[in-house]
């Protein structure tokens, strides 16, 4: 009997595989690293064959750990970062790197080389921008493709396929070039609620009139929970599975996490609008849903049926959160390697300092966390970070104070996003959090205290994998739809309530946060 599900999540630095039963229990998990190549500032590249090898190794290890025979696996699902994979007409690798070499065939999501192209697209004021918050980020695929055509014309001429990374993985698994509605709607300016969904005038305007042919892009897409096909013979051998295993449509990693924590609220009549997902790790994404279109500025979307049928999705977030805390440790004189032990020692010391000094341990230290631009709600990829209140203190305690205030600033960024969402008709009341930040107790309490929301921490060890497993469960025929899978596989969570005593102080400091944004703009305006 096929009653087991496999979920694969490809992040920025690793590929993870999880084995789930149909009730949503994570039976085993395996992780393997993937390489990242940084030849120049703002350039970040992967080798997609390295990614596939890490995926296969993780799947085999997870299956072995759970002692699951291939014949029990009903379906496999993939989620991934929004990275761009380029292949030639024969399906072989093509270089996207200025350093040459076909192995580097993937532009990582955080690659910001296409800033100029993104600025051009934002300035075009094309009607399609209504569905990306009226701005284009260099993390989206159209700016990257424009850069590729302009700067690597030989690669463009030889290109036969261009994939979002999740779609590349389903292609490797099945040989099918079908694409996910989730990826194309959110990152490729595919307008799913209109026909035709590809807008020829937009593609012609940006010089990509030949994109659909060059990239092998289809007119129709496969929704979340839909089926791409069976595993191919080659992929089944690579993964240690059999060809009876179905392959579900790929998902963007953050949206898989949103499905994992909000799937139980997707039934018609539930109050999905008041529940917001936050997927927080290297970066942070806030994902909210509405059954009506709510155009906005500074928020990605609204995207039609990017996850749930009939629902519009809006996405906001911060490009560097966990990565920013790592950076603070690495750049400080008392820092060092930003590993988990170092983070935990800093968190412990912050707790001690707070007990000794009471409350805020760095009241004159303030941070703007936009060290990799401001994705939302300012929609400014050129924004830079700011630290106010530094002294000559280079001690470990000095590092702890800076780390604390950086955590506060990250929470202020989330409050800024939620208040912006509220202005466009969203009603965020409960924040469901998953990802690496759940291991940081400072951040978890701050998210509640600063935003005033109840924070629900998913009991599952990995809601991103769980969401991908929910989609696979529908693709594998174990449940009829995502809402049914969400109810049956929901892991539940524990709730953190806001501390009302701290509200006044955080309200004051949030006003300072907004003032710093204004002051930064004033400095930038002086020429």
N, C-alpha and C positions, 0 to 999 in steps of 0.2 A: 504494500500500500504506500502511495506517495503522500506523505503527511508532514514532510520536513521542508523548511525553507532556508535558502541561503541568501544573505545580503552582503554586498560588497560596497565599501565606502572608500573612495580615493580622495584623500585630502592633499594638502600642500606638501607634506613631507613623508606620507606613508599611505599604504593600502591596507585596509582592514577587512576581514571577513568574519561574519557571524553566522552561526547555525541556530535556527529558531524552531521551536515546535509551533503548532497552529494556535496555541494559546498565547503566544508572544514571549515565551520564556527563552532567554538567551542560554543555550546549552553549552556553547564554546565560542571562543574568539581567538583570532590570530592576527598579528600585525607584522608587516615588513616595510622597511624604509624604501623610499624612492628618491632618486637623485634630483637635485635642482642645480642648474647651471646659471651663474650670474656674471656674464662676460662684461657688462657695462652697467652704469647706473640706470635704474628703471627698466633694465632688461632681465627677464627671468624665464628660463626654458627647461622643459622636460624632454626626456627620451621616452616616447610612448611604448617602445618595446620593453624598456626597463619597467614601466608601469605595469604592463601586462604580465611580465614575469613575476613581479611582486604580488599581483592579484592572484595568479595561479598558485604561488607558493602559500599565500595566506589561506586560500580555499582548501588546499590539500591539508594544511596543518589543522585548520578548524574542523574539517571532517574527521581527521584522525583522532583529534582530542575528544570529539563527541562519540566516536565509534559508530558513525553513521555510514551505512552502505549506500552507494550511488543510487540504487533503485528506489530509495525512500524519498529522494529529493524531488519535490513537485515542481519547484521553480527557483530561479535565481534572479535577483534584482541588482542593479548597479546604480549608485549615485556617485557624483564626482563634483569637483570644483568646476567653475565655468572657464576651463582652459580650452584653447583652440588647437586642434590636431590637424595637420596637413599631410595628405598623401598624394602620390601621383596616380595616373590613370590605371596602373596595374596594382594599385594598393600598396606600393612601397613608400618608404619614408622620404620626405622632402625637407630640406633645411629651412627653418625660419630664423636662423641665427646669423648675425653679422660676422660671427667667427667662423662660419662655414661648417661643413660636415652634416650629412643627412640625418645623423642620429638625433640631433636636436630639432625635432619636428613639431614641437608643442610650445605655444606661448602660454605661460602660466597666468592664471586669473589676475594675479597682482602685478603683472608686467604693465608698466605705465609708459612704454615707449610711444604710444599713439596719442599723447596729450594734444598735439596740434590738430590731429584729425578729429578728436572728440570735441575740441573747441569749435572747429568748423561746423560739425554736425549740430551742436547746440545753437550756434548762431544762425543756422539755416531757417529756423522757425517752421520747419516742415510740419504739417498736421500730425505726422506719425509720432512726433515728440510728445503728444498728449498722453501716449501710453508708456512713456519712460520718465514722467515727472518733469517734462519740458527741458531735460538736459541729457547729454550723452556722456557716459563715463568711459575712460580709457580701459576699464575692466570689461566692457561689453565687446561683442565680436565685430561689429561693423567698423569701428575705428581701427581695430587690429588688422582687419582684412584690407582696409584702405592703405594702411602703412605697408603691409606686405606687398600689395600691387605696385606701390610707388618705389619702394626701396629694394625689393628682391624680385624684379620682373621675371627672371628666369624661373624662379619657384612658381610664380603666378602662371606662367605659360605652360608649365608642366603639370600643374595641379589638376587632379581629377576628383578629389574629395576633400572637403573641409568639414570637420566634425566638432561639435561640442564634446568634451571629454567623455561624458556619460554615453553619448551616442556612438563614439568610437568604441567603447567597451561592448555595447550591444552588437555592433558590427563585427568585432573580433569574435564574439560569442556565437553569432549566427550566420555571418556573411551577408545579412540583410542591410540595405542602406536606408531603411525606414528611420525616421527621426521622431523624437519625443516632442509632444506638444509643450511639455514643461520647459525644455531647453530652448526651443525655437521661439516661443512666445516671449520668454523673459530676456533672452540675450541676443536674438537675431532679428528683432523688429518684425516678427511674423505676427500679423494681426488675426488671431484665431477666430474672432467673432465676425469677421467679414470675409466675403468672397469677391475677388481673389484675395488670399491672405498675404501674399507677397505683393508689395506695392512697386510696380515697375517705374513710376515716376520718381520715387525716392531712390531706388537703386541707380537709375540713370543720372540723377542729380549728383550723386556722390561718386560717380565714375565706376560703379560696379554693376553695370547693366548685363555683364556676362557672368555674374556670380552664380546663378542657379545652375548653369551648365558646368562652370569650372568646379563648383563645390559639390556637384551631384545632389542638389537639394530637391526634395519632393514637394508637391503641391499640398498633400495631405499629411497629417501628423497622427501619432498614436498617443492617446491620453494616458495619464497615470493609471496604473492598474491594467492597461492594455498589454497585448502580447506582440512581441516582435517576431518570435518563432521558436523552434526547437534549437537546442545546442547543435552546432555542426559537429561532424566527426572529429575534426582537428581540435576544436575548442574543448570537446568532452574529454579528449585525451589529455590536453594541457591541464585541465582543471581537476581531473580525477573523477569525472561524473559520467553520465551516459546521455545518449541523444533523446531519451524520453523526458529530459528536464526542459521545461519551458523557460523562456527568457522574457522578462517583463520590460516595458519601456523604461528608459533611464530617467533619473531625476537629478536635478540640481541638489547638491548636498544640503544646503540650508533648508530647502523645501522638503526634503526627506525628513529632516529634523522636525519641521513644522507638522508634517503628517504624523510623525511618531508621538508628538505630545498633544496634538489637537484632533487626532482621528476620532476620538470618542465623542467629540462635539459636532460632528459633521452631519448628523441626521437633520432633516428638515424639521423646523420648529425649535431646535436648540439655539442657545444664545451664543452662537459662534462669534458674533461681532465683538463681544466684550472680552474674548480670550485672545491673547497675543502670544505668539511663539518667539522666543529669543534663542538663537543658536550662537553660542559664544565660545570662541576658541582663539585662534590666531587673530581673526577679525570677529566682528559681531554682526548678526543679521536680525532684524525685527521683522516678523512676517505676520500680517493681519489679513483677514478675509471679509468680504462683504458680498451680499447677494445682489447688490446694485453697483453700477460703475460710479466711482468717485475720483474723478481726475484731480491731480494735485500738482504742486511744484516742489521739487526737492526730494520726492519719494519715488522709487522705481515702481513703475506700473501706472494704472491698474492693468494686470495681465488676466485675460479671460481663460479660465479652466487650466491654469498652470498646475494645479493640483486637484481640487475638488470640482466635480461637474456642476456647472451652473453658478459657480462662485468666481468673483474677481479677487485677485491677490495683489497686495501692495507690499513692497519690500523696502526697508530702510536699514541703515546700519553704519558701522564705523569700520574703516579699512584696517585699522591697527588697534587692537586691544590687548590680547595676550602677547602679541608681538611687541607692543609698546612697553609692557611691563618687563619683558625680556631685555629690551633696549635700555631701559632705565638702569637695570642691574649691570648690563655689559658696559655702559658708558661711565658709570660712577667709579671713583677711585677705590671705594670699599666694596665694589661689586665682584666681578669675576664671571665664571660660566653660569648662565641663567638656567640651571637645571632645577628639577623639582625640589631637591634638597635645599638649594639656595632660596627658592621661593618660600618654602615652609619655615626656614629659619628666620627670614625677614618677617613673615606673618606672625610667628610666635613673639618676636621682639616687639612688634607693633602693639600686640596685646599687653605686654608687660609695660611698655611706655604709657599706654592709655590708662592702665590701672594706677600707675605712679602719678601721672599728671592730670588725669581726668579729661574725658572728652577729646577734643581735637588736639593733636600733638604737634600741629604745624599751622597755627591759625593765620599766619601771614604768607604762607606758601600757597601759590595758586598755579594751576596747570591748564592749558588748552591742549587736548590730546590729539590734535590733527597733524601728527608727525608724518602721515602718509596721505594727506589731503582730508577733506571732509566729504564723505559720501552722502550723508544726510544729516540734517535737512538743508544745509547750505549749498549742497551740490557744487562744491568747489574742489576739484582735484589738485589745484595749486595751493590750497591752504597749507600753512605750516604750523608746527607746534610752538607753544609759548610757555615759558616757566617764569613766574614772577616771585620774588622773595628769596632768592638764593643768597647764601653767605659763604664764608670761606670754610665751612664745616665739611670735611672730607671723611668723617668717621662713619662707622657702620650704622650708628644711630641716625646720622644725617641721611644715609641712604634709606633707612626705614621711614623717615619722615617724608622724603620725596616719593617713595613707593606708595605710602598711604595717600598722599594728596593726588597722585596719579590715579589711584583707584577711585577716589572721589570724583575726579574729572571724567573718568570713563562713565561713571554712573550719571553724571550731569549730562553727558552726551546722549545717553538713553532717555533721560527726562526730556531733553530738547526734542528728540524724535517723537516721543509719545505726545507731547503737547502740540506738536505740529500735526500729527495724525488726528488728534481731537478736533483741531480746527477745520479739518476736512470731513468731519462727520463720523469718524471712528470713535469707539467708546472703550478704550483700553482700560480694563479694570483688574484683570488677572494676568500676570506675566508668567508663562510657562518656560522654564529655562532648562536647556540641555547643553552639553559641550564641556570643554575643559574648565570653564569658570566655576562649575559646581564644586570643584575641589578647592576653591579659594573662598573661605568663609567671610573674609572682609568684603569681597565683591557681592556675595549673595545677600548679606544684610544691607549693604549700601543700596542695592537695586530696589529693595523694599522701602527703606527709609527715605531715599532721595525721590523716588517716583510716587510714593504713596500707594503703590499697587500691592496686592497680595502676590507673593512670589511662590510659585509651585515648582519644586525641584523634582524632576522625574525620578521615580524609583529605579527605572532601568539604568543599567550601566552605560547604555549608548542608544539614545533615542533616534539618532540619525540612522543607525543600522536598523532599528526597529521600524521606522517609517518605510525604509526600503523593503523590509520583510513584509510589511502590510501590503505594499504594492505588488510584491511577488505573490503573496497569498491570493490576491484577486486574479493575477495572471495565471496562476497555477490551478485555478478553479476551486480553491478551498473556501472562498467566500464570494458572494455575488457582486459586491461593490466595496468601495473604500470605507464607507460608513460602517458596514457590517464588520469588516476586518478591524476597523478602529475600535469598535466596541469590544470585540472578542479578544483583541490583543493588547488593549490598553494596560499599561503597567502601573497607573496611579502615581501618586507623589505626595511628598510632605510639603506643608505650607509654612512659609515664613511671613509673619505679619510686620507691617511698618511699626517702628518705634516712634510714637507721637512726640516723645520728649525731645527728640532730635530735629523735629520738623522745622522749627523756627530758625535754627542755626543753618540748616541746609537750604532753606528758602533764601536766607541772606547771602550765602555763598553762591547760590545759583544766580542771583542778581549780579554778583561779581563776575561769574563765568560769562554771562551775557555782555557785561561791560567790557571784558577782555576781548570778546569777538569784535565789538565796535572799535575798540582801541587798535586792534590789529588792522582793521580796515582803514582806519585813519592814517596809520603809519604807511600802509601800502599805497595810499592815495597821494602821499607827498612825493613829488618828483622834482 
